[in-house]
Amino acid sequence: MVTKIRERSQITLPAEILKKLNLKPGDSVDIDIEGDKIILKPVLVIDRSQAWFWTKEWQEMEREADEDIKNGRVFKADSYEELIKKLNS
């Protein structure tokens, strides 16, 4: 597909591309250069205050918690005291 560079260096991405990649107004893209090519990659920008959740370590703990839930290795406490008692046993 061919598109033109407009004033202020703007281009329009064809609707077919937007639909295929499920891109919406306001989405972010990473721009890179490889040789004589301009590469646009859709990216999800995470707020800095939420970045901890996506660290390798936290995601490993999330997977472990999901496995525990899936395999019934969980319990429900009806009070703080009951929770502490169960954790200390």
Backbone bond lengths (Angstrom), bond angles and torsions (degrees), N, CA, C in turn:
res aa  C-N    CA-C-N  psi(-1)  N-CA   C-N-CA  omega(-1)  CA-C   N-CA-C  phi
1 M - - - 1.447 - - 1.519 109.36 -
2 V 1.281 115.09 145.22 1.462 120.86 -179.73 1.524 108.65 -120.27
3 T 1.322 115.25 137.58 1.456 121.06 175.58 1.525 107.54 -137.27
4 K 1.312 117.30 161.69 1.466 121.16 -178.27 1.516 111.04 -102.84
5 I 1.319 114.68 149.92 1.460 120.69 172.36 1.523 106.78 -84.95
6 R 1.333 115.56 123.88 1.456 120.87 -178.99 1.524 109.74 -95.24
7 E 1.322 113.79 -178.04 1.465 118.78 177.06 1.520 109.60 -56.07
8 R 1.286 116.79 153.50 1.463 124.91 -178.02 1.537 111.53 60.67
9 S 1.331 116.94 26.90 1.472 124.14 174.43 1.528 113.78 61.51
10 Q 1.319 118.27 29.13 1.463 121.11 -178.62 1.522 111.14 -92.15
11 I 1.343 114.76 146.86 1.460 120.91 172.53 1.526 107.94 -129.60
12 T 1.316 116.06 158.53 1.458 121.41 175.00 1.513 108.00 -110.50
13 L 1.341 116.03 126.27 1.454 120.00 175.67 1.527 108.03 -81.00
14 P 1.317 117.00 131.71 1.466 119.62 -179.48 1.529 111.77 -59.23
15 A 1.328 116.04 145.75 1.463 122.31 -178.60 1.526 111.73 -55.35
16 E 1.319 116.65 -35.89 1.475 121.25 179.72 1.536 111.10 -60.03
17 I 1.325 116.55 -40.56 1.468 121.63 178.60 1.526 109.97 -67.55
18 L 1.340 116.49 -46.50 1.458 120.77 179.85 1.527 110.92 -58.41
19 K 1.329 116.15 -43.82 1.462 120.88 -179.12 1.529 111.12 -66.55
20 K 1.328 116.70 -44.77 1.462 121.09 -177.81 1.529 111.77 -61.84
21 L 1.331 117.26 -37.41 1.468 121.88 -178.79 1.527 112.75 -97.74
22 N 1.334 116.31 4.04 1.463 122.00 -179.88 1.531 111.78 53.89
23 L 1.328 116.13 44.63 1.463 122.02 178.64 1.522 109.91 -91.23
24 K 1.323 114.59 139.16 1.459 121.16 -179.04 1.530 109.43 -125.88
25 P 1.340 117.95 159.05 1.463 119.55 175.92 1.529 110.56 -54.27
26 G 1.311 116.48 134.14 1.455 121.64 -178.95 1.524 113.46 96.70
27 D 1.351 118.47 -15.36 1.462 120.77 176.72 1.527 109.47 -66.01
28 S 1.330 116.06 156.03 1.461 121.24 -179.69 1.524 110.68 -103.87
29 V 1.320 115.42 148.00 1.461 121.45 174.59 1.523 108.91 -131.45
30 D 1.320 115.06 144.95 1.466 121.78 174.73 1.516 106.82 -93.04
31 I 1.322 117.03 135.23 1.461 121.91 -179.98 1.512 108.42 -112.05
32 D 1.329 116.06 128.52 1.459 121.29 -179.32 1.522 108.67 -137.10
33 I 1.306 114.94 161.55 1.468 120.73 176.82 1.514 107.96 -118.84
34 E 1.334 116.39 128.02 1.461 122.49 174.83 1.527 106.74 -126.49
35 G 1.318 115.00 105.11 1.462 119.16 -176.16 1.516 109.39 63.96
36 D 1.332 116.03 -120.87 1.468 120.13 179.30 1.532 111.52 -102.91
37 K 1.355 116.49 21.16 1.461 121.10 -178.23 1.527 110.51 -111.93
38 I 1.317 115.30 144.07 1.460 122.35 171.54 1.524 105.91 -100.96
39 I 1.320 116.86 122.44 1.462 121.90 -177.30 1.531 109.09 -108.82
40 L 1.317 116.37 123.68 1.466 122.49 175.29 1.519 107.75 -108.56
41 K 1.334 116.80 125.88 1.464 121.29 179.18 1.523 108.64 -125.59
42 P 1.339 117.34 127.93 1.463 119.19 174.63 1.525 109.84 -62.81
43 V 1.315 116.89 137.53 1.465 121.56 178.02 1.519 109.31 -134.37
44 L 1.318 114.53 152.74 1.454 121.06 173.74 1.519 107.05 -104.06
45 V 1.303 117.17 119.07 1.454 121.88 -179.14 1.521 108.17 -91.40
46 I 1.324 115.72 122.46 1.455 121.99 -178.54 1.523 109.15 -98.78
47 D 1.319 116.05 131.46 1.461 120.94 176.03 1.529 108.85 -58.50
48 R 1.310 116.89 136.22 1.470 121.84 -177.65 1.528 112.16 -52.97
49 S 1.326 117.13 -35.81 1.463 119.99 -178.48 1.528 112.18 -69.49
50 Q 1.337 117.84 -14.47 1.463 122.06 179.82 1.529 112.64 -109.27
51 A 1.318 117.88 0.89 1.467 121.64 -174.85 1.527 112.96 -62.54
52 W 1.332 118.50 -30.88 1.466 121.67 179.81 1.522 111.76 -54.99
53 F 1.339 116.43 -36.05 1.462 120.40 -176.80 1.520 111.83 -62.91
54 W 1.308 117.48 -28.31 1.470 121.68 -175.08 1.523 112.94 -97.01
55 T 1.333 117.75 6.95 1.465 119.26 176.59 1.521 109.27 -69.56
56 K 1.328 115.75 154.95 1.465 121.27 -179.76 1.530 110.69 -56.32
57 E 1.327 116.74 -44.64 1.461 121.32 -177.68 1.532 111.39 -62.27
58 W 1.329 116.91 -45.67 1.458 119.21 -177.66 1.529 110.50 -67.95
59 Q 1.316 117.17 -39.62 1.456 119.94 179.14 1.532 111.58 -64.34
60 E 1.328 117.66 -33.98 1.468 120.88 175.06 1.527 109.97 -63.89
61 M 1.342 116.67 -41.76 1.464 119.73 178.01 1.529 110.97 -66.52
62 E 1.321 117.42 -36.23 1.468 120.94 177.24 1.527 110.36 -62.84
63 R 1.341 117.17 -43.81 1.471 121.22 178.18 1.530 110.54 -61.80
64 E 1.334 116.64 -41.94 1.461 121.29 178.52 1.537 110.52 -62.94
65 A 1.319 117.04 -43.41 1.463 120.80 178.48 1.527 110.67 -63.70
66 D 1.327 117.29 -41.76 1.467 121.00 177.78 1.524 110.94 -60.38
67 E 1.332 116.77 -41.15 1.467 121.31 177.76 1.527 110.50 -64.15
68 D 1.331 117.39 -43.19 1.457 121.19 178.27 1.529 110.79 -59.70
69 I 1.312 116.65 -44.75 1.470 120.99 179.23 1.527 109.84 -63.60
70 K 1.318 116.47 -46.96 1.469 122.11 -178.98 1.528 111.42 -58.81
71 N 1.328 116.86 -37.88 1.465 121.40 -176.41 1.530 113.55 -96.82
72 G 1.330 117.03 11.47 1.459 120.78 174.26 1.516 114.82 73.50
73 R 1.324 117.71 19.79 1.469 120.81 179.69 1.529 110.21 -90.67
74 V 1.331 115.10 54.15 1.461 121.41 179.91 1.526 108.29 -137.52
75 F 1.321 116.72 162.38 1.456 120.93 175.15 1.516 108.81 -144.89
76 K 1.316 115.08 159.69 1.457 120.89 179.91 1.524 108.26 -115.75
77 A 1.291 116.18 131.92 1.458 121.54 176.68 1.520 108.41 -107.62
78 D 1.317 115.69 138.11 1.468 120.36 179.30 1.519 112.74 -88.42
79 S 1.339 116.48 -9.82 1.462 119.26 178.99 1.528 109.02 -152.71
80 Y 1.325 114.53 164.82 1.454 121.12 177.13 1.531 109.92 -60.76
81 E 1.325 115.04 -43.02 1.467 120.05 -178.49 1.530 111.04 -61.49
82 E 1.337 115.82 -43.66 1.467 120.63 178.96 1.526 110.82 -63.07
83 L 1.317 116.65 -39.06 1.470 121.15 178.58 1.526 110.48 -63.15
84 I 1.317 117.32 -48.75 1.473 121.13 -179.58 1.521 110.17 -61.97
85 K 1.325 117.36 -42.85 1.458 121.51 179.38 1.544 110.00 -59.81
86 K 1.331 116.12 -45.40 1.472 120.58 -179.48 1.535 110.50 -65.40
87 L 1.319 117.68 -42.21 1.469 120.85 179.96 1.519 111.95 -65.89
88 N 1.310 118.34 -32.31 1.459 122.45 -179.01 1.532 113.59 -84.41
89 S 1.323 117.03 -8.49 1.483 119.22 -178.42 1.515 112.06 -88.06
